[in-house]
Amino acid sequence: MIDSEVQVIEHKTKNDQLYRYWQIRILYSLTFGYAAFYLVRQNFNFALPVLVDEYGYTRTELGYIAAVWQVVYGIGKFLNGYISDRSNARKFMSLGLLGSALTCLLMGFGSGYWFFTVLWALNAWVQSMGWPPVAKLLPRWFSPTELGTVWGIANVSHQVGGAIIAVLSGFIIPLYGWQSLFILPAFFSLMIGCFLYERLRDTPQSLGLESIEVHRKLISREEENDNDDSDVSFLAVIRTLVQSRNLWYVCLGNMFLYIVRMGVLTWAPTFLKESKGAEFVTSGLQVAAFDIAGMIGGITAGWLSDKVFKGRRGPVSFFFMVALVFALIYFWTIPAGHHYMNAIAMIFVGFFVYGPQVLVGVAAADFASKKTVGMAVGVTGTFAYIGSALSGIIVGWLADNYGWNAGFIFFIGAAILSCICFAMTWSARAAVLEKAKI
C-alpha cells in the first residue's frame, strides 16, 4: 500500500515537472515568436515621416495605407481565428511569420503609393495569422487562475518587438535609409519562423499529458468528455459568440481602446517630431519607453485580475482606462522641447493602455470554449482594428485640418467610452471558475 502511494506521488511529481517544462517552453516561444511579428509590422510607422519628406505623401494619404492595413488585419484576425481553432497552432503561426517577413522584405524594394498599399495589405493578412494561435495555445497550457498573468507575459511580445524596432529606426534610417528598416528585420524574422516551428506543440494531450483543467483538478475527466465541442460548426460558433453579451461589451471597449493604442503607435513619431521638436533618435527612444512601460502594465493588469479580483478582468480594465484619460491629458499639455517630460508621459500612456489590451484577450478566452477561443479573440481583434482604421484615417485628417489638439480630444473621448464598456463586465469571469467556486 505504501509502495503504491509512493509510486502515485512520484508519477504526479514527474507529470508536474514535465508540465512545467512545457509551459515554460510554450510561453517563451510564443513571446519571442510574436515579438518577431512586430519587427515586420511596426516599422512602417517609423518610416512615415521619411515617406512624407521623400515622396511628398500627405499624412492623409499615409493614413489611408494604415487604415487599409487595419481593416484587412481585422477581417483576417476574425477569419483566421476560426481557421486557427481547427488547425495546428504550431504550423499556423510559423507560416504567418514567414509570410510577414517576405512581404516586409519586398516593401524595402518599392517606391510607388499603390505598391506600398497593396503589399502592406498582404502583410496585414499574414500578420493576422499570428495572435490567434497564441490565444489558442495559452488556455490549453495554463488554467484560468493563472491565465491573466501568463497572458500579460506573452503580451510582452508586443512591447519587445515594438521597442526594438523603435530604437532601431532612430539609428538605421539616418544611416542607411528607410529601406533598411524593412529589409533587416525581415531576414531576422525568417529565422524566428523556423525557431517557432521547432519549439511549439499544439496541446498537452499530444505529449501524453492531461488537459490543464484536469491537471489542476478544476474538472474531472468525465466532465471534460461531456464538454467536448470538437464538432462545433462555423454557424454554431457565430451563434454562440453573438449571444455573449459580455463579449460584445469587451469588443466595443477594445474598439475604443485601439483608437488610442494604435493612434499613439502610428502617429507618435510624427507628433513628437512636428509638435514637440523631437529628432528621429529622441522620438524613437520615447516610443520605446511607451512599449517598455506597456510590458509592466500588461503583466500588472493580468496579475491583479488573477490574484486580487479572482479572475474578473472588468474592474482592472476600468481603472486602467480612467488613469489613461489623465495620462493623455498630461501628454497633450506638455510644452514643446521638454523631451524628458514627453518620455514620462509616454511611459504613463503605455502602462495604462496595455493593461486593458492584455485583459481583452483574457476576457474573450474566459467567455469562450477551447474550440472557439481563437475566433472569440479574433472577434475582439476585428473590433480593435475597426478602431485602428478609424484612428488611422481620422487622426491624420484631424492633424492636417485642425492640428494635433483635435487629435488628442479624439483620443480622450475614445478612452472615456472604453471605460464605460469595461465597467459593464464588472462581475464576469470564466465559467469553470464559477463552477469550481474558486
N, C-alpha and C positions, 0 to 999 in steps of 0.2 A: 504493500500500500504506500509506504514511504517512498520507495523507488519510483512508483508510478507518479506520485505528486512531484518528485524532483524532475522527472522527465517532462512533465507538463510545464513546470516553471522554466526549465531550460529551453523548451520549444518556444514558449511565449517570449522569453528574453531574446532568443535568436531572431524571431519574427519582428520584434520591436526594433532590434538593431538594423535588420535588413530594410524595414520600412523607413527608418530614419535616414539610412544611407540614400535610398532612392528619393525621399522627399527633398533632401538637400541637393542632390544631383539635378532633379527636375527643376527646383526653384532657381538655382544659379544659371542653369542652361536657358530657361525662359527669360531671365532677367538680362543676361548678356545678349541673347539672341534678339530680343525685341529692341534692345538699345541699338543694335545694328540696323534695324528698320529705320530708326530716326536719323541715322547717319546719311541715308539715301532718300531723305524726305524733307528734313528741316533746312537743308542747305539752300533751297530755293528762296526762302525768306531773307537770307543774308545776302543773296545776290540781287535782291530787288533794288537797292539804291544804285548799284552799278549799272543795272539794266536801264534805269531811268536816265542816268548820265550818258551811257554809251550808245543807246539806241533811241533815246528820246521818247520812250513809252511814258504815258501818263500813269499816275497812281490808280486811276480808274481802270485803265486797260490791264494793268498787272493785277488789280483786284478781281477782274473777271477771270483771269487764269487761276487765281487762288480759289475763287468761287466754284469754277468747274471742277477743280481737284476735290473740293469739299463735297460737292454733290455726288460725284462718281464714287468717292470713298464711302459716303453714307449709304448709297444704294448697294455697293459691293459688300459693305460690312453686314447688311441685312441678309443678302442672298448667300454670301459666303459663311455667315453664321449657321444657316441651315445646312449647307454642304459640309461644313466642318463638324457639325454634330453627327454626321453619318460617314465621316472619313477618318482615316488615321491621322491624328493631330501631328504626329512626328513628320510625316511626309508633306502634309498640307502646309505647315508653317515653313518648312525648309524651301519648298517650291516658291512660296510667296516672297521670301527674302531673295532668292536667286533672281526672280523676275524684277524685283525692285532695284536690285543692283544693276541689272542690264539696262533698264530704262534710264536710270540715273547716269550711267556711263555715256549713253547716247546724247543726253542733254548737254554734255560738255563739248559736243561737236556741232551744235546747232547755233542758229542766229535769227531765224525768222519767227515772227509772232505766232503764226499758226503751227509751226513746228513745235514751239515750246508748249502751246496749248494742248495739242493732240498727244504729244509724248508724255506730258505731265498728267494728263487724264489717264493714260495707260498705267503710269506709275501709281495713281490713286487706286486703281483696281487691284493690282497685285499687292499694294500696301494693305488693302482691306482683308487680305488673307492672313495677316499677322496676328492680330489680337484675338479673334475668335478661338483659335487653338489654345491660346493662353487661358482664356476664360473657361474653356472646356477642361483643361488639364488640372487647374488649381482645385476645383471642387472634387475632382476624382482622387486627388492625392492628399487633401487637407480637409479636416472636419469644419463645420460651421462655427465651432467655438474658437478656431484659430484662423479662419478664412480672412477676416478683415486685416489681421496683422500681416499674413504672408502675401495677401493681395497688395498691400502697401509696399512690401519689399519688392515684389515683382514689378510694381508700377514705377519703381526707381529707374527702370529701363528707359522711361520717357525722359527723365531728367539727365541720366548718364549720357544718352545719345544726344540730347539737346544741348547739354553743357559742353560736350566735346566739340560739336560742330560750331557752337557759338564762339568758343575760344579759337578754333582753327580758322574760322572765317576772318577774324581780325588780323591774323598773321599771313594766311595763304593768299587772300585776294590782293593785298597791296604788292606782294612779291611775285606771284605767278599768274594773276588774273582770275576772274570768276570761274573760268572753265575748270581750273584745278580743284575747286570746291565740289565739283560733281565727279570728276574722274578718280581722284584718290580714294574717297570713301567707298566708291563702287567696287574697287578691287578688294578692299578690306572686307566688305560685306559678302562678297562671293565666298571668301574663305570661312566666314562665320556661318554661312548657309550649310556648308559641309559639316562643320562642327555640330550644328543643331541636329542634323540627321543622325549623327553617331551617338549623341548624348540622350536624346529624349526617348521615352516609352509611353505608349498610349494609355494603359490602365494598370493598376496594381495586379488585377487578375491575370494579365498577360505574363506576369512573372511568378504566378503561383501564390500570390498574396490575396488576403481578403479585401473586400471593399473598405474604404476608410470608415464608413458608418458602422459596419460590423466590427472592424478592428477597434474602434473607440467605444464599442458597446452602446451606441445610440439606438440601434435597431438590431433585431435578430436576423439570422439567415433566412428564416421563413418570411419575415416581413419584407426583406429585400426582394425575394422572389415574387411576392404579391405586388410589389411596387414596380416591377419590371415593365417599362413602357417602350420596349425596343421597336414595336411596330407602329409607333405614332406617325400618322401621315402628315403631309405638309399642311393640309387644311385644318387638321385637328390641332396642330401646333399653333397655327394662326388663331384659331378659335380660343384656345387656352390663353394665349397672350393677350388677345383683345379683351377678354373678360377680367383680366387682372387690373383692378383699379389702382392698386399701389404702383404697379409697373408704369401705368400712364402718368402718375404724378412724378415718378422718377425720370421718365422720358422728357417731360416738359421742363422739369428742373434742370436736366442735363443740357437741353437745348439753350436755355438762357445762360447756363454756366459756360458753355462753349463759345458763346458770343464774346465773353470776357477772355476766356483762356486762349482761344485761337486768335482773337483780335490782338491781344498783347504779344503773343508769339510772332504773329505775322508782321505787325506794324511797329513793334517796339524799336527795332534797329533804325527804321526810318524816322520815327517820332523823336528818338533820342538825338539823332543827328540834326534834324531840322529845328526842333524846338528847344532842345537842351544844350546844343552846341557840342555834342559828343563826337569824337573821332571814331573810326572803324574799330580800333583796338578797345577803346573805352566802352563803346556800346556793346561790343561782343562780350566783354567781361561782365557788364551789368546784366545782360540777358542770361549769362551763365549763372550769375548769382540767383536769378529768378528760378532757374531749373534746380540748382543745388538746394535752395530753401524748400522747393517743392518735394524733394526726396524726404526731408524730415517731416514736412506737413502731411504727406500721404501716409507714412508709417505711423505717425502720431494719431491721425484720424482713425486708421484701422485698429490700432491698439485700444484706443478709447472706446470704439464701438464694440470690441470683443470683451474687454475686461470691465469697463465702467458701466456701459449701457447694455451689457449682456446680449449682444447680437442685434441691437437696434441701431440702425445706421442713420435714421432720420434726424434725431436730435443733434448728432455731431455735425452733420451736413448743414443744418440750420445755423448753428452757432458759428461755424466757419464762414458761411456766406455773409452773415451780419458783419463779422470782422473784416471781410473782404471789401465791403462797401466803404468802410472808413479808410482802409489801405489805399483804395483807388482815389479817394478824395485827397489824401496826403500826397500821392504821386502826382496828381493833376496840378496841385497848387505850388509845387517846388519851383523856385525861380531858375532860370537858365544859368548854367555854369557851375551848379552845385552837384558835382559828379558823385561825391560820397553820399549825399542825401538821396540822389536818384538810385544809387545801389541799394541803400537801406529800404527805399520804397519798393524796389523790385523784389527784394527778399520777402517783405511782408505780403506782397501780392502773390508771389509764387507759393509761399507757405499755405495761405488760406484758399487759393484756387485749386490746388492739387489735392487737398484733403477730401472735399466732396467729389472730385473727379474719380478718386480711388473708390469711394463708397458707393457711387452709382453702379459700378460693375458688380460689387459685392452684393448690393441690394437686389440687382437683377438675378444674380445666381441664387440668392435666398428665395426669391419668388418663383423660381423655375425648377423643373426636374433636371436630372443629369442629361437627359436626351434632348432637352430644349434650351439648355443654358447658353449655348453658343448663339442661338437665334435670339434669345431674350437680351443678351448683351449686345447683339447686333442691332436690335430694335433701338436700344438706348443710343447706340452709336449713330444710327441713322438720324435720330432727332438731334444728336450732338452736332452732326455735320450739316444739318439744315441751319442750325445756329451759326456754325462756322461760315457757311456760304453767305448768310445774311451779313455776318460781320465783315467778311472779305469785301463785299460789294458796298455796303452802307458806310463802313468806316472810311474806305477810300474816297467815296463820293462826298461824305461829310467833310473830310480833311481838305479836299480840293475846293469845295464851295463855301464852307463855313469855318474852316480851321479846326485845330485839334481839340478845342474846348467842346465843340459839338460831339466829337468822338467820345470824349470822356463822359459826357452826360448820357450818351447811349449805353456805355459800359455800366454805369452806375444803375440805370433803370433796369437793365437786364439782370444785374446781381440781386436787386430787390425782388424781382419776380421769381427768381430761383429760390430765394429764401422762403417765399410763400409755398411753393411747390413741395419743398423738402419737409416743411412743417406738417404737411398733410399725411406724411408717412411716419409720424412720431412714434407710434406703438408697434409698427410692423416689424417682423423678423421671420427667420426660416421656420417652416412648418415642423421640421424634425426637432428643433429646439423646443417648440411649444409642446409637442407630443412627449418628449423626454422630460419635460418640466425642469429644464436647466436654467 
